[in-house]
Amino acid sequence: MSRDLQSTPKNYVSTKEAAEDLGYTVQHTRLLIRQGYLEAIKFGRDWLIVRESVAEYKARRENTSDDLTSNL
């Protein structure tokens, strides 16, 4: 990780951190950014993802899986 990313504000996470939290690969996490599912800003060559958008995405994903299993 670059030196600049080590001083990331607390409300942002790196793509790698978000991927680990979501259980996805870094590549899939970048796809979620491009598709607009995660709010992020470009920081040089890297993306910084809004921490809250990761939590919101996880909550939506869990609600969707709960809905799918309750319909069985």
PDB file of N, H, CA, C and O in Angstrom:
ATOM      1  N   MET A   1       0.854  -1.173   0.000  1.00  0.00           N
ATOM      2  CA  MET A   1       0.000   0.000   0.000  1.00  0.00           C
ATOM      3  C   MET A   1       0.894   1.228   0.000  1.00  0.00           C
ATOM      4  O   MET A   1       1.915   1.272   0.687  1.00  0.00           O
ATOM      5  N   SER A   2       0.501   2.215  -0.773  1.00  0.00           N
ATOM      6  H   SER A   2      -0.328   2.179  -1.331  1.00  0.00           H
ATOM      7  CA  SER A   2       1.328   3.405  -0.864  1.00  0.00           C
ATOM      8  C   SER A   2       1.293   4.187   0.441  1.00  0.00           C
ATOM      9  O   SER A   2       0.383   4.034   1.255  1.00  0.00           O
ATOM     10  N   ARG A   3       2.270   4.998   0.613  1.00  0.00           N
ATOM     11  H   ARG A   3       3.009   5.123  -0.048  1.00  0.00           H
ATOM     12  CA  ARG A   3       2.395   5.797   1.831  1.00  0.00           C
ATOM     13  C   ARG A   3       1.191   6.718   2.026  1.00  0.00           C
ATOM     14  O   ARG A   3       0.721   6.903   3.149  1.00  0.00           O
ATOM     15  N   ASP A   4       0.691   7.298   0.923  1.00  0.00           N
ATOM     16  H   ASP A   4       1.073   7.148   0.011  1.00  0.00           H
ATOM     17  CA  ASP A   4      -0.450   8.204   1.017  1.00  0.00           C
ATOM     18  C   ASP A   4      -1.705   7.488   1.494  1.00  0.00           C
ATOM     19  O   ASP A   4      -2.497   8.065   2.239  1.00  0.00           O
ATOM     20  N   LEU A   5      -1.899   6.238   1.075  1.00  0.00           N
ATOM     21  H   LEU A   5      -1.255   5.769   0.470  1.00  0.00           H
ATOM     22  CA  LEU A   5      -3.090   5.502   1.484  1.00  0.00           C
ATOM     23  C   LEU A   5      -3.048   5.118   2.953  1.00  0.00           C
ATOM     24  O   LEU A   5      -4.095   4.872   3.553  1.00  0.00           O
ATOM     25  N   GLN A   6      -1.869   5.061   3.541  1.00  0.00           N
ATOM     26  H   GLN A   6      -1.019   5.260   3.054  1.00  0.00           H
ATOM     27  CA  GLN A   6      -1.773   4.713   4.954  1.00  0.00           C
ATOM     28  C   GLN A   6      -2.371   5.796   5.834  1.00  0.00           C
ATOM     29  O   GLN A   6      -2.764   5.527   6.970  1.00  0.00           O
ATOM     30  N   SER A   7      -2.445   7.004   5.329  1.00  0.00           N
ATOM     31  H   SER A   7      -2.126   7.222   4.407  1.00  0.00           H
ATOM     32  CA  SER A   7      -3.046   8.094   6.097  1.00  0.00           C
ATOM     33  C   SER A   7      -4.470   8.382   5.616  1.00  0.00           C
ATOM     34  O   SER A   7      -4.923   9.526   5.642  1.00  0.00           O
ATOM     35  N   THR A   8      -5.164   7.340   5.180  1.00  0.00           N
ATOM     36  H   THR A   8      -4.796   6.411   5.158  1.00  0.00           H
ATOM     37  CA  THR A   8      -6.531   7.461   4.681  1.00  0.00           C
ATOM     38  C   THR A   8      -7.457   7.959   5.781  1.00  0.00           C
ATOM     39  O   THR A   8      -7.389   7.478   6.912  1.00  0.00           O
ATOM     40  N   PRO A   9      -8.324   8.920   5.461  1.00  0.00           N
ATOM     41  CA  PRO A   9      -9.308   9.356   6.463  1.00  0.00           C
ATOM     42  C   PRO A   9     -10.149   8.176   6.934  1.00  0.00           C
ATOM     43  O   PRO A   9     -10.359   7.219   6.189  1.00  0.00           O
ATOM     44  N   LYS A  10     -10.623   8.247   8.159  1.00  0.00           N
ATOM     45  H   LYS A  10     -10.452   9.025   8.764  1.00  0.00           H
ATOM     46  CA  LYS A  10     -11.340   7.127   8.771  1.00  0.00           C
ATOM     47  C   LYS A  10     -12.644   6.764   8.065  1.00  0.00           C
ATOM     48  O   LYS A  10     -13.133   5.646   8.223  1.00  0.00           O
ATOM     49  N   ASN A  11     -13.208   7.676   7.300  1.00  0.00           N
ATOM     50  H   ASN A  11     -12.810   8.585   7.172  1.00  0.00           H
ATOM     51  CA  ASN A  11     -14.472   7.369   6.639  1.00  0.00           C
ATOM     52  C   ASN A  11     -14.286   6.709   5.273  1.00  0.00           C
ATOM     53  O   ASN A  11     -15.265   6.479   4.563  1.00  0.00           O
ATOM     54  N   TYR A  12     -13.050   6.403   4.899  1.00  0.00           N
ATOM     55  H   TYR A  12     -12.255   6.590   5.476  1.00  0.00           H
ATOM     56  CA  TYR A  12     -12.753   5.712   3.649  1.00  0.00           C
ATOM     57  C   TYR A  12     -11.960   4.445   3.934  1.00  0.00           C
ATOM     58  O   TYR A  12     -11.207   4.370   4.904  1.00  0.00           O
ATOM     59  N   VAL A  13     -12.145   3.443   3.063  1.00  0.00           N
ATOM     60  H   VAL A  13     -12.757   3.504   2.274  1.00  0.00           H
ATOM     61  CA  VAL A  13     -11.349   2.221   3.139  1.00  0.00           C
ATOM     62  C   VAL A  13     -10.761   1.954   1.759  1.00  0.00           C
ATOM     63  O   VAL A  13     -11.287   2.413   0.745  1.00  0.00           O
ATOM     64  N   SER A  14      -9.671   1.212   1.739  1.00  0.00           N
ATOM     65  H   SER A  14      -9.243   0.839   2.562  1.00  0.00           H
ATOM     66  CA  SER A  14      -9.065   0.845   0.467  1.00  0.00           C
ATOM     67  C   SER A  14      -9.909  -0.225  -0.214  1.00  0.00           C
ATOM     68  O   SER A  14     -10.770  -0.845   0.410  1.00  0.00           O
ATOM     69  N   THR A  15      -9.656  -0.429  -1.485  1.00  0.00           N
ATOM     70  H   THR A  15      -8.957   0.075  -1.992  1.00  0.00           H
ATOM     71  CA  THR A  15     -10.366  -1.471  -2.228  1.00  0.00           C
ATOM     72  C   THR A  15     -10.094  -2.836  -1.615  1.00  0.00           C
ATOM     73  O   THR A  15     -10.993  -3.672  -1.528  1.00  0.00           O
ATOM     74  N   LYS A  16      -8.867  -3.063  -1.193  1.00  0.00           N
ATOM     75  H   LYS A  16      -8.136  -2.384  -1.263  1.00  0.00           H
ATOM     76  CA  LYS A  16      -8.502  -4.343  -0.582  1.00  0.00           C
ATOM     77  C   LYS A  16      -9.274  -4.569   0.720  1.00  0.00           C
ATOM     78  O   LYS A  16      -9.792  -5.660   0.958  1.00  0.00           O
ATOM     79  N   GLU A  17      -9.348  -3.535   1.560  1.00  0.00           N
ATOM     80  H   GLU A  17      -8.927  -2.648   1.368  1.00  0.00           H
ATOM     81  CA  GLU A  17     -10.082  -3.663   2.829  1.00  0.00           C
ATOM     82  C   GLU A  17     -11.566  -3.925   2.586  1.00  0.00           C
ATOM     83  O   GLU A  17     -12.172  -4.764   3.252  1.00  0.00           O
ATOM     84  N   ALA A  18     -12.146  -3.202   1.631  1.00  0.00           N
ATOM     85  H   ALA A  18     -11.653  -2.521   1.089  1.00  0.00           H
ATOM     86  CA  ALA A  18     -13.564  -3.399   1.323  1.00  0.00           C
ATOM     87  C   ALA A  18     -13.803  -4.805   0.785  1.00  0.00           C
ATOM     88  O   ALA A  18     -14.787  -5.452   1.146  1.00  0.00           O
ATOM     89  N   ALA A  19     -12.907  -5.278  -0.076  1.00  0.00           N
ATOM     90  H   ALA A  19     -12.109  -4.753  -0.370  1.00  0.00           H
ATOM     91  CA  ALA A  19     -13.041  -6.623  -0.641  1.00  0.00           C
ATOM     92  C   ALA A  19     -13.004  -7.674   0.459  1.00  0.00           C
ATOM     93  O   ALA A  19     -13.807  -8.607   0.457  1.00  0.00           O
ATOM     94  N   GLU A  20     -12.079  -7.527   1.392  1.00  0.00           N
ATOM     95  H   GLU A  20     -11.427  -6.769   1.393  1.00  0.00           H
ATOM     96  CA  GLU A  20     -11.986  -8.480   2.504  1.00  0.00           C
ATOM     97  C   GLU A  20     -13.250  -8.445   3.356  1.00  0.00           C
ATOM     98  O   GLU A  20     -13.750  -9.489   3.775  1.00  0.00           O
ATOM     99  N   ASP A  21     -13.759  -7.257   3.609  1.00  0.00           N
ATOM    100  H   ASP A  21     -13.353  -6.409   3.268  1.00  0.00           H
ATOM    101  CA  ASP A  21     -14.967  -7.099   4.423  1.00  0.00           C
ATOM    102  C   ASP A  21     -16.188  -7.717   3.735  1.00  0.00           C
ATOM    103  O   ASP A  21     -17.046  -8.309   4.388  1.00  0.00           O
ATOM    104  N   LEU A  22     -16.254  -7.571   2.410  1.00  0.00           N
ATOM    105  H   LEU A  22     -15.556  -7.090   1.879  1.00  0.00           H
ATOM    106  CA  LEU A  22     -17.395  -8.077   1.653  1.00  0.00           C
ATOM    107  C   LEU A  22     -17.253  -9.552   1.279  1.00  0.00           C
ATOM    108  O   LEU A  22     -18.233 -10.204   0.919  1.00  0.00           O
ATOM    109  N   GLY A  23     -16.037 -10.071   1.366  1.00  0.00           N
ATOM    110  H   GLY A  23     -15.240  -9.542   1.659  1.00  0.00           H
ATOM    111  CA  GLY A  23     -15.806 -11.457   0.963  1.00  0.00           C
ATOM    112  C   GLY A  23     -15.679 -11.613  -0.544  1.00  0.00           C
ATOM    113  O   GLY A  23     -15.945 -12.686  -1.085  1.00  0.00           O
ATOM    114  N   TYR A  24     -15.274 -10.545  -1.222  1.00  0.00           N
ATOM    115  H   TYR A  24     -15.059  -9.674  -0.782  1.00  0.00           H
ATOM    116  CA  TYR A  24     -15.105 -10.546  -2.669  1.00  0.00           C
ATOM    117  C   TYR A  24     -13.637 -10.345  -3.019  1.00  0.00           C
ATOM    118  O   TYR A  24     -12.817 -10.038  -2.154  1.00  0.00           O
ATOM    119  N   THR A  25     -13.319 -10.521  -4.289  1.00  0.00           N
ATOM    120  H   THR A  25     -13.985 -10.770  -4.992  1.00  0.00           H
ATOM    121  CA  THR A  25     -11.986 -10.197  -4.771  1.00  0.00           C
ATOM    122  C   THR A  25     -11.892  -8.690  -4.973  1.00  0.00           C
ATOM    123  O   THR A  25     -12.906  -7.996  -5.031  1.00  0.00           O
ATOM    124  N   VAL A  26     -10.678  -8.200  -5.079  1.00  0.00           N
ATOM    125  H   VAL A  26      -9.853  -8.765  -5.032  1.00  0.00           H
ATOM    126  CA  VAL A  26     -10.468  -6.774  -5.352  1.00  0.00           C
ATOM    127  C   VAL A  26     -11.077  -6.423  -6.710  1.00  0.00           C
ATOM    128  O   VAL A  26     -11.674  -5.358  -6.867  1.00  0.00           O
ATOM    129  N   GLN A  27     -10.928  -7.315  -7.687  1.00  0.00           N
ATOM    130  H   GLN A  27     -10.443  -8.180  -7.559  1.00  0.00           H
ATOM    131  CA  GLN A  27     -11.466  -7.066  -9.021  1.00  0.00           C
ATOM    132  C   GLN A  27     -12.993  -6.930  -8.980  1.00  0.00           C
ATOM    133  O   GLN A  27     -13.551  -6.042  -9.624  1.00  0.00           O
ATOM    134  N   HIS A  28     -13.662  -7.794  -8.234  1.00  0.00           N
ATOM    135  H   HIS A  28     -13.208  -8.515  -7.710  1.00  0.00           H
ATOM    136  CA  HIS A  28     -15.123  -7.716  -8.147  1.00  0.00           C
ATOM    137  C   HIS A  28     -15.549  -6.447  -7.407  1.00  0.00           C
ATOM    138  O   HIS A  28     -16.560  -5.832  -7.747  1.00  0.00           O
ATOM    139  N   THR A  29     -14.780  -6.065  -6.408  1.00  0.00           N
ATOM    140  H   THR A  29     -13.959  -6.565  -6.132  1.00  0.00           H
ATOM    141  CA  THR A  29     -15.081  -4.838  -5.669  1.00  0.00           C
ATOM    142  C   THR A  29     -14.960  -3.629  -6.589  1.00  0.00           C
ATOM    143  O   THR A  29     -15.778  -2.713  -6.513  1.00  0.00           O
ATOM    144  N   ARG A  30     -13.956  -3.613  -7.451  1.00  0.00           N
ATOM    145  H   ARG A  30     -13.291  -4.358  -7.513  1.00  0.00           H
ATOM    146  CA  ARG A  30     -13.830  -2.522  -8.428  1.00  0.00           C
ATOM    147  C   ARG A  30     -15.018  -2.513  -9.388  1.00  0.00           C
ATOM    148  O   ARG A  30     -15.494  -1.448  -9.780  1.00  0.00           O
ATOM    149  N   LEU A  31     -15.491  -3.690  -9.762  1.00  0.00           N
ATOM    150  H   LEU A  31     -15.105  -4.556  -9.443  1.00  0.00           H
ATOM    151  CA  LEU A  31     -16.672  -3.778 -10.621  1.00  0.00           C
ATOM    152  C   LEU A  31     -17.881  -3.151  -9.926  1.00  0.00           C
ATOM    153  O   LEU A  31     -18.660  -2.438 -10.558  1.00  0.00           O
ATOM    154  N   LEU A  32     -18.039  -3.414  -8.635  1.00  0.00           N
ATOM    155  H   LEU A  32     -17.407  -3.993  -8.121  1.00  0.00           H
ATOM    156  CA  LEU A  32     -19.144  -2.819  -7.875  1.00  0.00           C
ATOM    157  C   LEU A  32     -19.040  -1.296  -7.859  1.00  0.00           C
ATOM    158  O   LEU A  32     -20.056  -0.601  -7.893  1.00  0.00           O
ATOM    159  N   ILE A  33     -17.816  -0.780  -7.807  1.00  0.00           N
ATOM    160  H   ILE A  33     -16.991  -1.345  -7.779  1.00  0.00           H
ATOM    161  CA  ILE A  33     -17.610   0.674  -7.861  1.00  0.00           C
ATOM    162  C   ILE A  33     -18.056   1.194  -9.226  1.00  0.00           C
ATOM    163  O   ILE A  33     -18.817   2.158  -9.311  1.00  0.00           O
ATOM    164  N   ARG A  34     -17.578   0.551 -10.295  1.00  0.00           N
ATOM    165  H   ARG A  34     -16.960  -0.232 -10.226  1.00  0.00           H
ATOM    166  CA  ARG A  34     -17.921   1.002 -11.650  1.00  0.00           C
ATOM    167  C   ARG A  34     -19.423   0.927 -11.914  1.00  0.00           C
ATOM    168  O   ARG A  34     -19.969   1.756 -12.641  1.00  0.00           O
ATOM    169  N   GLN A  35     -20.085  -0.056 -11.330  1.00  0.00           N
ATOM    170  H   GLN A  35     -19.641  -0.730 -10.739  1.00  0.00           H
ATOM    171  CA  GLN A  35     -21.521  -0.216 -11.530  1.00  0.00           C
ATOM    172  C   GLN A  35     -22.342   0.689 -10.611  1.00  0.00           C
ATOM    173  O   GLN A  35     -23.566   0.746 -10.726  1.00  0.00           O
ATOM    174  N   GLY A  36     -21.671   1.396  -9.699  1.00  0.00           N
ATOM    175  H   GLY A  36     -20.676   1.350  -9.605  1.00  0.00           H
ATOM    176  CA  GLY A  36     -22.360   2.346  -8.836  1.00  0.00           C
ATOM    177  C   GLY A  36     -22.918   1.760  -7.550  1.00  0.00           C
ATOM    178  O   GLY A  36     -23.666   2.436  -6.843  1.00  0.00           O
ATOM    179  N   TYR A  37     -22.571   0.517  -7.231  1.00  0.00           N
ATOM    180  H   TYR A  37     -21.964  -0.032  -7.805  1.00  0.00           H
ATOM    181  CA  TYR A  37     -23.059  -0.096  -5.996  1.00  0.00           C
ATOM    182  C   TYR A  37     -22.288   0.381  -4.771  1.00  0.00           C
ATOM    183  O   TYR A  37     -22.812   0.358  -3.657  1.00  0.00           O
ATOM    184  N   LEU A  38     -21.047   0.810  -4.974  1.00  0.00           N
ATOM    185  H   LEU A  38     -20.621   0.828  -5.879  1.00  0.00           H
ATOM    186  CA  LEU A  38     -20.229   1.337  -3.882  1.00  0.00           C
ATOM    187  C   LEU A  38     -19.804   2.753  -4.236  1.00  0.00           C
ATOM    188  O   LEU A  38     -19.392   3.021  -5.365  1.00  0.00           O
ATOM    189  N   GLU A  39     -19.904   3.654  -3.274  1.00  0.00           N
ATOM    190  H   GLU A  39     -20.239   3.436  -2.357  1.00  0.00           H
ATOM    191  CA  GLU A  39     -19.483   5.041  -3.473  1.00  0.00           C
ATOM    192  C   GLU A  39     -17.988   5.134  -3.213  1.00  0.00           C
ATOM    193  O   GLU A  39     -17.507   4.727  -2.155  1.00  0.00           O
ATOM    194  N   ALA A  40     -17.257   5.671  -4.182  1.00  0.00           N
ATOM    195  H   ALA A  40     -17.648   6.001  -5.041  1.00  0.00           H
ATOM    196  CA  ALA A  40     -15.804   5.739  -4.050  1.00  0.00           C
ATOM    197  C   ALA A  40     -15.265   6.955  -4.794  1.00  0.00           C
ATOM    198  O   ALA A  40     -15.925   7.529  -5.660  1.00  0.00           O
ATOM    199  N   ILE A  41     -14.043   7.325  -4.425  1.00  0.00           N
ATOM    200  H   ILE A  41     -13.507   6.859  -3.721  1.00  0.00           H
ATOM    201  CA  ILE A  41     -13.339   8.396  -5.126  1.00  0.00           C
ATOM    202  C   ILE A  41     -12.020   7.836  -5.628  1.00  0.00           C
ATOM    203  O   ILE A  41     -11.423   6.959  -5.004  1.00  0.00           O
ATOM    204  N   LYS A  42     -11.578   8.351  -6.752  1.00  0.00           N
ATOM    205  H   LYS A  42     -12.063   9.064  -7.258  1.00  0.00           H
ATOM    206  CA  LYS A  42     -10.300   7.939  -7.322  1.00  0.00           C
ATOM    207  C   LYS A  42      -9.206   8.717  -6.608  1.00  0.00           C
ATOM    208  O   LYS A  42      -9.281   9.938  -6.470  1.00  0.00           O
ATOM    209  N   PHE A  43      -8.189   7.992  -6.157  1.00  0.00           N
ATOM    210  H   PHE A  43      -8.128   7.000  -6.270  1.00  0.00           H
ATOM    211  CA  PHE A  43      -7.068   8.603  -5.443  1.00  0.00           C
ATOM    212  C   PHE A  43      -5.803   8.140  -6.144  1.00  0.00           C
ATOM    213  O   PHE A  43      -5.241   7.099  -5.806  1.00  0.00           O
ATOM    214  N   GLY A  44      -5.355   8.922  -7.129  1.00  0.00           N
ATOM    215  H   GLY A  44      -5.811   9.768  -7.404  1.00  0.00           H
ATOM    216  CA  GLY A  44      -4.230   8.482  -7.947  1.00  0.00           C
ATOM    217  C   GLY A  44      -4.661   7.285  -8.780  1.00  0.00           C
ATOM    218  O   GLY A  44      -5.611   7.373  -9.558  1.00  0.00           O
ATOM    219  N   ARG A  45      -3.962   6.165  -8.617  1.00  0.00           N
ATOM    220  H   ARG A  45      -3.190   6.093  -7.985  1.00  0.00           H
ATOM    221  CA  ARG A  45      -4.318   4.932  -9.328  1.00  0.00           C
ATOM    222  C   ARG A  45      -5.286   4.071  -8.529  1.00  0.00           C
ATOM    223  O   ARG A  45      -5.792   3.072  -9.040  1.00  0.00           O
ATOM    224  N   ASP A  46      -5.542   4.442  -7.303  1.00  0.00           N
ATOM    225  H   ASP A  46      -5.131   5.254  -6.888  1.00  0.00           H
ATOM    226  CA  ASP A  46      -6.348   3.626  -6.402  1.00  0.00           C
ATOM    227  C   ASP A  46      -7.728   4.234  -6.196  1.00  0.00           C
ATOM    228  O   ASP A  46      -7.984   5.385  -6.548  1.00  0.00           O
ATOM    229  N   TRP A  47      -8.604   3.430  -5.618  1.00  0.00           N
ATOM    230  H   TRP A  47      -8.396   2.495  -5.332  1.00  0.00           H
ATOM    231  CA  TRP A  47      -9.927   3.876  -5.221  1.00  0.00           C
ATOM    232  C   TRP A  47     -10.010   3.917  -3.708  1.00  0.00           C
ATOM    233  O   TRP A  47      -9.476   3.038  -3.031  1.00  0.00           O
ATOM    234  N   LEU A  48     -10.666   4.915  -3.181  1.00  0.00           N
ATOM    235  H   LEU A  48     -11.100   5.628  -3.731  1.00  0.00           H
ATOM    236  CA  LEU A  48     -11.010   4.975  -1.764  1.00  0.00           C
ATOM    237  C   LEU A  48     -12.523   4.866  -1.680  1.00  0.00           C
ATOM    238  O   LEU A  48     -13.248   5.660  -2.279  1.00  0.00           O
ATOM    239  N   ILE A  49     -12.989   3.886  -0.937  1.00  0.00           N
ATOM    240  H   ILE A  49     -12.400   3.241  -0.449  1.00  0.00           H
ATOM    241  CA  ILE A  49     -14.409   3.590  -0.869  1.00  0.00           C
ATOM    242  C   ILE A  49     -14.975   4.145   0.431  1.00  0.00           C
ATOM    243  O   ILE A  49     -14.388   3.972   1.499  1.00  0.00           O
ATOM    244  N   VAL A  50     -16.106   4.803   0.334  1.00  0.00           N
ATOM    245  H   VAL A  50     -16.583   4.943  -0.534  1.00  0.00           H
ATOM    246  CA  VAL A  50     -16.775   5.347   1.514  1.00  0.00           C
ATOM    247  C   VAL A  50     -17.180   4.173   2.406  1.00  0.00           C
ATOM    248  O   VAL A  50     -17.925   3.287   1.985  1.00  0.00           O
ATOM    249  N   ARG A  51     -16.684   4.180   3.629  1.00  0.00           N
ATOM    250  H   ARG A  51     -16.079   4.900   3.971  1.00  0.00           H
ATOM    251  CA  ARG A  51     -16.919   3.081   4.573  1.00  0.00           C
ATOM    252  C   ARG A  51     -18.413   2.782   4.735  1.00  0.00           C
ATOM    253  O   ARG A  51     -18.815   1.619   4.778  1.00  0.00           O
ATOM    254  N   GLU A  52     -19.220   3.820   4.822  1.00  0.00           N
ATOM    255  H   GLU A  52     -18.893   4.765   4.787  1.00  0.00           H
ATOM    256  CA  GLU A  52     -20.662   3.652   5.010  1.00  0.00           C
ATOM    257  C   GLU A  52     -21.308   2.937   3.817  1.00  0.00           C
ATOM    258  O   GLU A  52     -22.263   2.181   3.992  1.00  0.00           O
ATOM    259  N   SER A  53     -20.790   3.176   2.606  1.00  0.00           N
ATOM    260  H   SER A  53     -20.014   3.790   2.464  1.00  0.00           H
ATOM    261  CA  SER A  53     -21.381   2.518   1.439  1.00  0.00           C
ATOM    262  C   SER A  53     -21.103   1.017   1.454  1.00  0.00           C
ATOM    263  O   SER A  53     -21.900   0.237   0.934  1.00  0.00           O
ATOM    264  N   VAL A  54     -19.982   0.607   2.046  1.00  0.00           N
ATOM    265  H   VAL A  54     -19.334   1.241   2.468  1.00  0.00           H
ATOM    266  CA  VAL A  54     -19.689  -0.824   2.195  1.00  0.00           C
ATOM    267  C   VAL A  54     -20.702  -1.441   3.157  1.00  0.00           C
ATOM    268  O   VAL A  54     -21.251  -2.509   2.886  1.00  0.00           O
ATOM    269  N   ALA A  55     -20.945  -0.767   4.278  1.00  0.00           N
ATOM    270  H   ALA A  55     -20.499   0.101   4.498  1.00  0.00           H
ATOM    271  CA  ALA A  55     -21.910  -1.270   5.261  1.00  0.00           C
ATOM    272  C   ALA A  55     -23.314  -1.333   4.661  1.00  0.00           C
ATOM    273  O   ALA A  55     -24.046  -2.296   4.892  1.00  0.00           O
ATOM    274  N   GLU A  56     -23.689  -0.312   3.894  1.00  0.00           N
ATOM    275  H   GLU A  56     -23.094   0.470   3.707  1.00  0.00           H
ATOM    276  CA  GLU A  56     -25.010  -0.300   3.261  1.00  0.00           C
ATOM    277  C   GLU A  56     -25.142  -1.422   2.238  1.00  0.00           C
ATOM    278  O   GLU A  56     -26.187  -2.067   2.154  1.00  0.00           O
ATOM    279  N   TYR A  57     -24.094  -1.656   1.463  1.00  0.00           N
ATOM    280  H   TYR A  57     -23.245  -1.132   1.531  1.00  0.00           H
ATOM    281  CA  TYR A  57     -24.126  -2.731   0.468  1.00  0.00           C
ATOM    282  C   TYR A  57     -24.270  -4.087   1.156  1.00  0.00           C
ATOM    283  O   TYR A  57     -25.041  -4.936   0.710  1.00  0.00           O
ATOM    284  N   LYS A  58     -23.525  -4.287   2.247  1.00  0.00           N
ATOM    285  H   LYS A  58     -22.898  -3.597   2.610  1.00  0.00           H
ATOM    286  CA  LYS A  58     -23.632  -5.547   2.992  1.00  0.00           C
ATOM    287  C   LYS A  58     -25.038  -5.744   3.534  1.00  0.00           C
ATOM    288  O   LYS A  58     -25.574  -6.851   3.485  1.00  0.00           O
ATOM    289  N   ALA A  59     -25.636  -4.682   4.047  1.00  0.00           N
ATOM    290  H   ALA A  59     -25.201  -3.782   4.087  1.00  0.00           H
ATOM    291  CA  ALA A  59     -26.990  -4.773   4.595  1.00  0.00           C
ATOM    292  C   ALA A  59     -27.996  -5.115   3.498  1.00  0.00           C
ATOM    293  O   ALA A  59     -28.878  -5.949   3.701  1.00  0.00           O
ATOM    294  N   ARG A  60     -27.864  -4.474   2.339  1.00  0.00           N
ATOM    295  H   ARG A  60     -27.147  -3.796   2.174  1.00  0.00           H
ATOM    296  CA  ARG A  60     -28.765  -4.784   1.221  1.00  0.00           C
ATOM    297  C   ARG A  60     -28.591  -6.232   0.780  1.00  0.00           C
ATOM    298  O   ARG A  60     -29.570  -6.925   0.501  1.00  0.00           O
ATOM    299  N   ARG A  61     -27.355  -6.679   0.720  1.00  0.00           N
ATOM    300  H   ARG A  61     -26.561  -6.116   0.947  1.00  0.00           H
ATOM    301  CA  ARG A  61     -27.066  -8.052   0.301  1.00  0.00           C
ATOM    302  C   ARG A  61     -27.660  -9.046   1.292  1.00  0.00           C
ATOM    303  O   ARG A  61     -28.231 -10.058   0.886  1.00  0.00           O
ATOM    304  N   GLU A  62     -27.533  -8.768   2.582  1.00  0.00           N
ATOM    305  H   GLU A  62     -27.069  -7.946   2.912  1.00  0.00           H
ATOM    306  CA  GLU A  62     -28.089  -9.662   3.602  1.00  0.00           C
ATOM    307  C   GLU A  62     -29.610  -9.666   3.555  1.00  0.00           C
ATOM    308  O   GLU A  62     -30.228 -10.719   3.709  1.00  0.00           O
ATOM    309  N   ASN A  63     -30.222  -8.504   3.345  1.00  0.00           N
ATOM    310  H   ASN A  63     -29.720  -7.649   3.220  1.00  0.00           H
ATOM    311  CA  ASN A  63     -31.682  -8.432   3.235  1.00  0.00           C
ATOM    312  C   ASN A  63     -32.178  -9.216   2.032  1.00  0.00           C
ATOM    313  O   ASN A  63     -33.206  -9.890   2.106  1.00  0.00           O
ATOM    314  N   THR A  64     -31.455  -9.130   0.929  1.00  0.00           N
ATOM    315  H   THR A  64     -30.620  -8.583   0.870  1.00  0.00           H
ATOM    316  CA  THR A  64     -31.839  -9.861  -0.275  1.00  0.00           C
ATOM    317  C   THR A  64     -31.758 -11.357  -0.040  1.00  0.00           C
ATOM    318  O   THR A  64     -32.661 -12.096  -0.432  1.00  0.00           O
ATOM    319  N   SER A  65     -30.681 -11.816   0.600  1.00  0.00           N
ATOM    320  H   SER A  65     -29.948 -11.215   0.918  1.00  0.00           H
ATOM    321  CA  SER A  65     -30.549 -13.253   0.844  1.00  0.00           C
ATOM    322  C   SER A  65     -31.590 -13.727   1.853  1.00  0.00           C
ATOM    323  O   SER A  65     -32.069 -14.857   1.755  1.00  0.00           O
ATOM    324  N   ASP A  66     -31.948 -12.884   2.820  1.00  0.00           N
ATOM    325  H   ASP A  66     -31.559 -11.967   2.900  1.00  0.00           H
ATOM    326  CA  ASP A  66     -33.008 -13.235   3.770  1.00  0.00           C
ATOM    327  C   ASP A  66     -34.346 -13.377   3.046  1.00  0.00           C
ATOM    328  O   ASP A  66     -35.116 -14.296   3.324  1.00  0.00           O
ATOM    329  N   ASP A  67     -34.615 -12.457   2.112  1.00  0.00           N
ATOM    330  H   ASP A  67     -33.989 -11.710   1.886  1.00  0.00           H
ATOM    331  CA  ASP A  67     -35.860 -12.513   1.347  1.00  0.00           C
ATOM    332  C   ASP A  67     -35.920 -13.773   0.492  1.00  0.00           C
ATOM    333  O   ASP A  67     -36.975 -14.395   0.372  1.00  0.00           O
ATOM    334  N   LEU A  68     -34.801 -14.146  -0.097  1.00  0.00           N
ATOM    335  H   LEU A  68     -33.943 -13.640   0.001  1.00  0.00           H
ATOM    336  CA  LEU A  68     -34.774 -15.333  -0.946  1.00  0.00           C
ATOM    337  C   LEU A  68     -35.019 -16.600  -0.142  1.00  0.00           C
ATOM    338  O   LEU A  68     -35.745 -17.488  -0.590  1.00  0.00           O
ATOM    339  N   THR A  69     -34.422 -16.693   1.041  1.00  0.00           N
ATOM    340  H   THR A  69     -33.832 -15.972   1.405  1.00  0.00           H
ATOM    341  CA  THR A  69     -34.596 -17.907   1.845  1.00  0.00           C
ATOM    342  C   THR A  69     -35.969 -17.966   2.488  1.00  0.00           C
ATOM    343  O   THR A  69     -36.478 -19.060   2.733  1.00  0.00           O
ATOM    344  N   SER A  70     -36.580 -16.834   2.768  1.00  0.00           N
ATOM    345  H   SER A  70     -36.166 -15.945   2.569  1.00  0.00           H
ATOM    346  CA  SER A  70     -37.910 -16.848   3.384  1.00  0.00           C
ATOM    347  C   SER A  70     -38.991 -17.239   2.380  1.00  0.00           C
ATOM    348  O   SER A  70     -40.080 -17.657   2.773  1.00  0.00           O
ATOM    349  N   ASN A  71     -38.700 -17.106   1.096  1.00  0.00           N
ATOM    350  H   ASN A  71     -37.816 -16.767   0.776  1.00  0.00           H
ATOM    351  CA  ASN A  71     -39.672 -17.480   0.069  1.00  0.00           C
ATOM    352  C   ASN A  71     -39.635 -18.967  -0.254  1.00  0.00           C
ATOM    353  O   ASN A  71     -40.445 -19.432  -1.055  1.00  0.00           O
ATOM    354  N   LEU A  72     -38.733 -19.717   0.335  1.00  0.00           N
ATOM    355  H   LEU A  72     -38.075 -19.339   0.986  1.00  0.00           H
ATOM    356  CA  LEU A  72     -38.635 -21.155   0.050  1.00  0.00           C
ATOM    357  C   LEU A  72     -39.644 -21.950   0.822  1.00  0.00           C
ATOM    358  O   LEU A  72     -39.693 -23.173   0.696  1.00  0.00           O
TER     359      LEU A  72
END
